[in-house]
């Protein structure tokens, strides 16, 4: 039953839905992810500044990259190549570029409808923009439950299993010992709250991503003459001009799209929960930053893994070797045993930060129902740590299958909300566009110009903009 539901959701409904919504947003926004691609770097340079008591935009980016970048970038790419052929990488690239626009709009909405907490931090995400933007509390509650079950419980156990088995394979350390160590370190982080979580991600994520990228770059440089041939191989395979695994072009496209969507999470409704916590001067700022995180995940890091595999002799059409084993073997061929060890260490760091991210998503789900029940939150933290121990010593195929189903349902709820709120998010983007066109270096969001929206005025107080900053009239809200 789980296999049937997963095939229905991920093989049919979500591939059509996510690609369709991404293309709609891309065209209607006049390719916002490409128009502001250069500005991503400018905003990134400014995003380390933080407002007292709030998380910086860069911390929110680091936390979202911590979630997007994980086992999918190391094991998922190998799975796509094994089951869909090298051409699947091309379709991963394509879905990543399309998904950047979806991420822009869902994260812009998360910023727009965020709420201020008593301690000075912000909360937000799909549950909040569904309730405040659409007025559908029941749908918000459904989304929160699905988010809690999928990320707070299911995927945390899975990440623990991935770390423990990888360390056991490479270093021979017992999965139980790994589970205990992981639990202790994680406990020190999550009991510190969102600020400590963000601080850890701010330092760990750039180091792990840069380290993995530099290692892949070394492999590329030492095999430089072979790169054009590998790129041509991917393109030929992507369009059926060379032998395709399973004999169908459809397998190549489906696996590329599935792994791309699973890796970058654009449209699933997970990243907006993190995007909402940052202090920014305009909601579109965080939309641009989060679109960039999709680029980092899919275009840069997934491509690194693909290059490591395809520049080795490990991959052969029809091979049974897949997942992290293939990536480890390929790196081992390039750099020896220590290369395989590096992949394991990278996977551990990726998975650890993903666990932190997953925990925060679960906490955000509970916060939607109750903000002051400390017993509830501490109970969730203890349960999260117990799942880390449990997941390290289990075979999680059933848990993973169930989490895939709930994640698919999560995405459907979020996509429906995004389409229904698209008019509003488009108006916010145009407000940003108008100020940029008027010569404003950093657009400012003025909630007074959006009187028809149910915004938290503590999170978005009136900016008292001068007329020169907005050459248009007050936006007409639908």
QUIVENTA-V141466 format. One line per field, one symbol per residue. phi: phi as a letter, one per 40 degrees, with the letter a starting at -180 (. if undefined). psi: psi as a letter, one per 40 degrees, with the letter a starting at -180 (. if undefined). burial: + if it has 24 or more other ideal C-beta (glycine too) atoms within 12 Angstrom, else -. A space follows every 50 residues. Layout:
phi = ???
psi = ???
burial = ???
//
This chain:
phi = .ccccccccccbdccccccccccdcccccffdcccbcccdcccccccccb cdgbcccccccccccdcccadccbcccccccccbgdcccdccdccccccd cccdccccccccbcbccdcgcbbihddccccccbgbcccccccccccccc ccbdccccccccccccccccbgcdcccdccccccccccccccgcccdccc cdcccdccccccccccccccccbdcccdcccccccdccbgcadbcggbcd ccccccccccccccgcgcgcddccdccccbcadcdccccccccccdcccc cccccccdcccbcccbdgcccagcccccccccccbgdccccccccccccd cccccdcccccccccccccacbccccccccccccccccccccbbcbcccc cccccccccdccdcccccccbcdcccccccccdcccccgccbdbcbcccb cccccccccbcdcfccdccbcccddccc
psi = ddddddddddecddddddddddddddddeffddddedddddddddeeehi iheiiiddddddddddddhadddddddddddddeideddddddddddddd ddddddddddddeiihideeiiiaaddddddddefgdddddddddddddd ddcdddddddddddddddddeehiddddddddddddddddeeaddddddd dddddddddddddddddddddefdeeddddddddddddefeihhheeidd dddddddddddddeehededdddddeeihiehdddddddddddddddddc dddddddddeeiedhhheiehaadddddddddddeadddddddddddddd dddddddddddddddddddheegdddddddddddddddddddeihfdddd ddddddddddddddddddddeddddddddddddddddeehdhihhhddeg deigiheddgihefiiddegeiihhhh.
burial = -----+--++--+++-+++-++++++-++--++--+--++--++--+--+ ---+++++++++++++++++++++++++++++++++++++++++++++++ +++++++++++++++++---++++++++++++++----++-+++++++++ +++++++++++++++++-++----+--++-+++-+++-+++-++++++-+ ++-+++-++-+++-++--++--+------+--++--++-----++---++ ++++++++++++++++++++++++++++++++++++++++++++++++++ ++++++++++++-++-+---+++++++++++++++---++-+++++++++ +++++++++++++++++++-------+--++-+++-++++++++-+--++ ++++++++++++++++++++++-+++++++++++++---+-++++++-++ --++++--++----+---++----+---
//
